[in-house]
Amino acid sequence: MITAGEVLKKKRESLGKNLDVVSLDTKIQKRFLIYIEKNEFDRFESEIFLTGFKIGRASCRERV
């Protein structure tokens, strides 16, 4: 089963973007992007942050 983090990482890589650029584009700290791509959702302090990051990252995926 492919995870959400794997999908986002593959999309980012297919666009030739590194995490620093994605962080600037999405306004999400690089460490949080790493957590998302590694599916380490338990590392987030609050589920509210995680939900916001998922929505922000998903809505930005075409231009990231």
SULKA-V309950 format. One record per residue. N is the residue number from 1. RES is the residue in three letters. SS is DSSP state (hx for helix, st for strand, lp for the rest). Layout:
N&RES&SS + N&RES&SS
This chain:
1&MET&lp + 2&ILE&lp + 3&THR&lp + 4&ALA&hx + 5&GLY&hx + 6&GLU&hx + 7&VAL&hx + 8&LEU&hx + 9&LYS&hx + 10&LYS&hx + 11&LYS&hx + 12&ARG&hx + 13&GLU&hx + 14&SER&hx + 15&LEU&lp + 16&GLY&lp + 17&LYS&lp + 18&ASN&lp + 19&LEU&hx + 20&ASP&hx + 21&VAL&hx + 22&VAL&hx + 23&SER&hx + 24&LEU&hx + 25&ASP&hx + 26&THR&hx + 27&LYS&lp + 28&ILE&lp + 29&GLN&lp + 30&LYS&hx + 31&ARG&hx + 32&PHE&hx + 33&LEU&hx + 34&ILE&hx + 35&TYR&hx + 36&ILE&hx + 37&GLU&hx + 38&LYS&lp + 39&ASN&lp + 40&GLU&lp + 41&PHE&hx + 42&ASP&hx + 43&ARG&hx + 44&PHE&lp + 45&GLU&lp + 46&SER&lp + 47&GLU&hx + 48&ILE&hx + 49&PHE&hx + 50&LEU&hx + 51&THR&hx + 52&GLY&hx + 53&PHE&hx + 54&LYS&hx + 55&ILE&hx + 56&GLY&hx + 57&ARG&hx + 58&ALA&hx + 59&SER&hx + 60&CYS&hx + 61&ARG&lp + 62&GLU&lp + 63&ARG&lp + 64&VAL&lp
